Amino acid sequence: MDRQHALHGALVWAVLVLCGLAFFTLRPLWAPLLLAAWSALLAQPLHQRLMRVTGRSRAAGIVTVLLVIAALTPIVVVVLSVVGALVDLAERLRVSEGEDLLGALLATEPQIPLERLDLRQALEIARRHGSGAVRAASTVFGAATALVIGLFVFVFGFYTLLVDGRRAYGWLIEHSPVRRRYLIRFADAFAETGRGLFIGMGLTALIQGALATIGYALVGAPQALVLGLLTTLASFIPTVGTGLVWVPVTVALFVSGRTGSAVALLVVGAVVSLIDNFVRPWLSRYGQLRLPTFVVFLAMLGGIGAFGAWGLLLGPLLVRLALEALEIWREEQEPKPIVRAP
């Protein structure tokens, strides 16, 4: 008996250590995997419809391509808008102030003509700026590498979960040490958090951002796309919300003497702010998150402080799972009713 107990204890420790090592190995990739899992859950209805016509794998491929196009299009548009703004700013500086001003802005120390630059001076410049350039290049290369890996894991994980997600979920149900009914509740809380963030909050933010972008474009505000993106992000902030962006823009239009445009943007901004009260409850029917908005906001801020930018997702998820765990714990501690035999 003692030998069996010792072997059981060793097995438990081996399982814990190996699972811990596996978690440590996959830890850098949790963010794209989390996004892939939530996105696959949301895309299941479309995948099921296409699967009846084209088959499981081909339907997953079509949905994956559509997702990539939908995700890249706004990013490309915003990047091109920002690049165009920077080019326009540089051109205005060059035309209005002359090339000397532009050179002064770009230069941080006296420049040496190339024809007068000897080997000693070149080595001195390399010594002073070489290490900084290497560090900057390493940082940029590391960030670009992490981005490419993350995108690959997200796209490939999304496709794989569409094809084999149900099979993986069944395997996890059968092999998890957690009781089956509790694991199902945690899985439901996981799916609920994804639907709540993506549908209940994400789509509401996108609708508000799209309406605000149209308003910025109609009144001729500079960089309407960038302002629309900022409005989308600001919509997650309780109480203030989208007014954090459109109110300063409206004030700037008033100050600049464009009263008509300011009044028009004021009306659009009021509509954008009020539409949250109608759109969010309607979307919540499809993706209700059982967390108050203020708690979600605190979880996002705390997640950013603890895990970086991806904490926007991990913070609400951990809080929601913790609440589910507390409910399970309370149910376990309640005295079970005694059933007497008839």
C-alpha positions in Angstrom: 0.0 0.0 0.0 2.8 2.4 0.9 4.6 1.6 -2.3 1.4 2.3 -4.3 0.9 5.6 -2.4 4.5 6.6 -3.2 4.1 5.7 -6.9 0.9 7.7 -7.0 2.6 10.7 -5.4 5.5 10.5 -7.8 3.1 10.4 -10.8 1.2 13.5 -9.5 4.5 15.4 -9.2 5.6 14.3 -12.6 2.3 15.4 -14.2 2.5 18.8 -12.4 6.2 19.4 -13.4 5.6 18.4 -17.0 2.4 20.5 -17.3 4.3 23.4 -15.8 7.1 23.0 -18.3 4.7 22.8 -21.2 2.9 26.0 -19.9 6.3 27.7 -19.6 7.2 26.7 -23.2 3.9 28.0 -24.6 3.7 31.1 -22.4 5.2 33.5 -25.1 2.4 32.4 -27.5 -0.6 32.6 -25.2 -1.9 35.9 -26.6 -2.2 34.7 -30.3 -3.5 31.3 -29.1 -6.2 33.0 -27.0 -7.2 35.3 -29.9 -7.3 32.3 -32.2 -9.5 30.3 -29.8 -12.0 33.1 -29.3 -12.1 33.9 -33.0 -12.7 30.3 -33.9 -15.6 30.2 -31.4 -17.2 33.2 -33.1 -16.6 31.9 -36.6 -18.1 28.5 -35.9 -21.6 29.4 -37.3 -20.1 30.6 -40.6 -17.8 27.6 -40.7 -20.7 25.2 -40.1 -22.7 26.6 -43.0 -19.8 26.5 -45.4 -18.8 23.0 -44.3 -22.1 21.6 -45.6 -21.1 22.7 -49.1 -17.3 22.6 -49.3 -16.2 20.2 -46.5 -14.5 20.8 -43.1 -11.0 21.7 -44.2 -11.9 23.8 -47.2 -14.5 25.7 -45.2 -11.9 26.5 -42.5 -9.5 27.7 -45.2 -12.1 30.1 -46.7 -13.1 31.5 -43.3 -9.4 31.9 -42.4 -8.7 33.9 -45.6 -11.8 36.1 -44.9 -10.5 36.7 -41.4 -7.1 37.8 -42.6 -8.5 40.1 -45.1 -10.9 41.7 -42.6 -8.1 42.1 -40.1 -5.5 43.5 -42.4 -7.7 46.0 -44.3 -8.2 48.6 -41.5 -4.6 48.2 -40.4 -3.3 48.9 -43.9 -5.6 51.9 -44.3 -4.6 53.5 -41.0 -0.9 52.9 -41.7 -1.2 54.5 -45.1 -3.1 57.4 -43.6 -0.4 58.0 -41.0 2.4 57.7 -43.5 0.6 60.1 -45.8 0.2 62.6 -42.9 4.0 62.4 -42.1 4.9 62.9 -45.8 2.5 65.9 -46.0 4.0 67.4 -42.8 7.5 67.1 -44.1 6.5 68.7 -47.4 4.9 71.6 -45.6 8.0 72.2 -43.5 10.2 72.1 -46.5 8.0 74.5 -48.5 7.2 77.0 -45.7 10.4 77.2 -43.9 13.0 76.0 -46.4 15.3 73.1 -46.3 17.5 74.7 -43.5 14.7 74.2 -41.0 14.2 70.6 -42.0 17.9 70.0 -41.8 18.0 71.5 -38.3 15.1 69.3 -37.2 16.9 66.2 -38.4 20.4 67.1 -37.4 21.4 66.8 -33.7 25.1 67.8 -34.1 27.3 69.7 -36.6 27.5 67.7 -39.8 30.7 66.9 -41.5 30.9 67.0 -45.3 31.6 63.6 -46.7 34.6 64.8 -48.7 36.2 66.0 -45.5 35.4 62.8 -43.5 38.6 60.8 -42.8 39.0 57.4 -41.2 39.6 58.7 -37.7 36.4 60.7 -37.8 34.4 57.8 -39.2 35.7 55.5 -36.4 34.7 58.2 -33.8 31.2 58.5 -35.2 30.9 54.7 -35.3 32.1 54.5 -31.7 29.6 57.1 -30.5 26.5 55.9 -32.4 27.3 52.3 -33.3 26.0 50.7 -30.0 22.8 52.7 -30.1 22.2 51.8 -33.7 22.8 48.1 -32.9 20.4 48.2 -29.9 17.7 50.0 -32.0 18.1 47.5 -34.8 17.9 44.6 -32.4 14.8 46.0 -30.8 13.1 46.6 -34.1 14.2 43.1 -35.4 12.9 41.4 -32.2 9.6 43.2 -32.3 9.2 42.4 -36.0 10.1 38.7 -35.4 7.6 38.4 -32.5 4.9 40.0 -34.6 5.4 37.7 -37.5 5.5 34.6 -35.2 2.4 35.8 -33.4 0.5 36.4 -36.7 1.5 32.9 -37.9 0.4 31.2 -34.7 -2.9 33.1 -34.7 -3.7 32.3 -38.3 -2.6 28.6 -38.1 -4.2 28.2 -34.7 -7.5 29.7 -35.9 -7.5 27.3 -38.9 -6.6 24.3 -36.7 -9.3 25.1 -34.1 -11.9 25.4 -36.8 -11.0 22.0 -38.1 -10.2 20.0 -34.9 -11.5 22.3 -32.1 -14.4 20.0 -31.1 -12.1 17.0 -31.0 -9.5 18.9 -28.9 -12.3 20.0 -26.5 -13.5 16.4 -26.1 -10.0 15.2 -25.4 -9.6 17.9 -22.8 -12.9 16.9 -21.1 -11.8 13.3 -21.0 -8.2 13.8 -19.7 -8.5 16.8 -17.4 -8.2 16.1 -13.6 -10.9 18.7 -13.0 -14.4 17.3 -12.7 -16.3 17.2 -16.0 -19.1 19.5 -15.0 -16.7 22.1 -13.6 -14.5 22.0 -16.6 -17.5 22.6 -18.8 -18.4 25.6 -16.7 -14.9 27.0 -17.0 -15.1 26.4 -20.8 -18.5 28.2 -20.9 -17.0 31.2 -19.0 -14.0 31.2 -21.4 -16.4 31.4 -24.4 -18.6 33.9 -22.7 -15.7 36.2 -22.1 -14.7 36.0 -25.7 -18.2 36.7 -27.0 -18.7 39.5 -24.5 -15.5 41.3 -25.4 -15.7 40.8 -29.2 -19.5 41.2 -29.7 -20.9 43.1 -26.7 -18.0 45.5 -26.5 -15.9 45.2 -29.6 -18.7 45.5 -32.2 -20.2 48.4 -30.2 -16.8 50.2 -30.3 -16.4 49.5 -34.0 -19.9 50.9 -34.8 -19.1 54.1 -32.7 -15.7 54.4 -34.4 -17.2 54.0 -37.9 -19.9 56.7 -37.3 -17.3 59.0 -35.7 -15.0 58.5 -38.7 -17.7 59.5 -41.1 -18.4 62.6 -39.0 -14.7 63.6 -39.0 -14.5 63.1 -42.8 -17.7 65.1 -43.4 -16.5 68.1 -41.4 -13.0 67.9 -42.9 -11.1 67.1 -39.8 -7.5 66.1 -40.4 -6.7 62.4 -40.3 -10.3 61.2 -40.0 -9.2 57.5 -40.0 -6.7 58.0 -37.2 -9.3 60.0 -35.1 -11.8 57.2 -35.8 -9.4 54.6 -34.5 -8.8 56.6 -31.4 -12.5 57.1 -30.9 -12.9 53.3 -31.1 -10.3 52.7 -28.4 -11.8 55.5 -26.2 -15.2 53.9 -26.3 -13.9 51.3 -23.8 -13.4 53.9 -21.1 -16.5 54.2 -18.9 -18.4 57.6 -18.5 -16.0 59.6 -20.7 -15.9 57.2 -23.7 -15.8 58.6 -27.2 -16.1 62.2 -25.9 -12.4 61.9 -25.0 -11.7 62.3 -28.8 -14.5 64.1 -30.5 -14.9 66.9 -27.8 -11.4 68.2 -28.2 -11.7 68.1 -32.0 -15.0 70.0 -31.8 -13.4 72.6 -29.6 -10.5 72.9 -32.0 -12.9 73.5 -34.8 -14.7 76.3 -32.8 -11.4 77.9 -32.0 -10.3 77.9 -35.6 -13.4 79.7 -36.7 -15.1 76.7 -38.4 -18.4 77.1 -36.4 -20.6 75.2 -38.9 -18.2 72.2 -38.9 -18.0 72.3 -35.1 -21.8 72.3 -34.6 -22.1 69.4 -37.1 -19.4 67.4 -35.3 -21.1 68.2 -32.0 -24.3 66.6 -33.2 -22.4 63.5 -34.6 -20.5 63.1 -31.4 -23.7 63.2 -29.3 -25.2 60.5 -31.5 -22.0 58.4 -31.3 -22.1 58.7 -27.5 -25.8 58.0 -27.1 -25.9 55.1 -29.5 -23.9 53.0 -27.0 -27.1 52.9 -24.9 -29.0 51.2 -27.7 -26.4 49.1 -29.6 -24.7 47.5 -26.6 -27.9 46.0 -25.0 -29.0 44.7 -28.5 -25.6 43.1 -29.1 -25.4 41.8 -25.5 -28.1 39.3 -26.4 -25.5 37.5 -28.6 -22.5 38.1 -26.4 -23.3 38.9 -22.8 -20.4 39.1 -20.4 -21.4 38.6 -16.8 -19.2 41.4 -15.6 -20.1 45.1 -15.0 -18.5 47.5 -17.4 -16.5 49.1 -14.6 -15.1 45.8 -13.6 -14.1 45.0 -17.2 -12.4 48.4 -17.4 -10.5 47.8 -14.2 -9.5 44.3 -15.4 -8.2 45.7 -18.7 -6.1 48.4 -16.9 -4.8 45.9 -14.4 -4.1 43.4 -17.2 -2.1 46.0 -19.1 0.0 46.7 -16.0 0.6 43.0 -15.4 0.9 41.6 -18.9 1.4 44.5 -21.3 -0.9 45.4 -24.1 -2.3 41.8 -24.3 -3.6 42.3 -20.8 -6.6 44.0 -22.4 -7.8 40.4 -23.1 -6.2 38.4 -20.4 -7.3 40.7 -17.5 -11.1 40.3 -18.1 -10.6 36.6 -18.8 -8.8 35.9 -15.5 -11.3 37.9 -13.5 -14.2 36.1 -15.1 -12.6 32.7 -14.5 -11.8 33.7 -10.9 -15.5 34.6 -10.3 -16.6 31.2 -11.8 -14.1 29.4 -9.5 -15.5 31.3 -6.5 -19.0 30.2 -7.4 -17.9 26.6 -7.7 -16.1 26.8 -4.4 -19.2 28.2 -2.7 -21.3 25.4 -4.1 -18.8 22.8 -2.9 -18.9 24.2 0.6 -22.7 24.2 0.9 -24.1 21.3 2.8 -25.5 18.7 0.5 -29.1 17.7 1.2 -29.6 14.3 2.7 -31.7 12.1 0.5 -33.6 9.5 2.6 -34.6 6.2 1.2 -38.4 5.8 1.0 
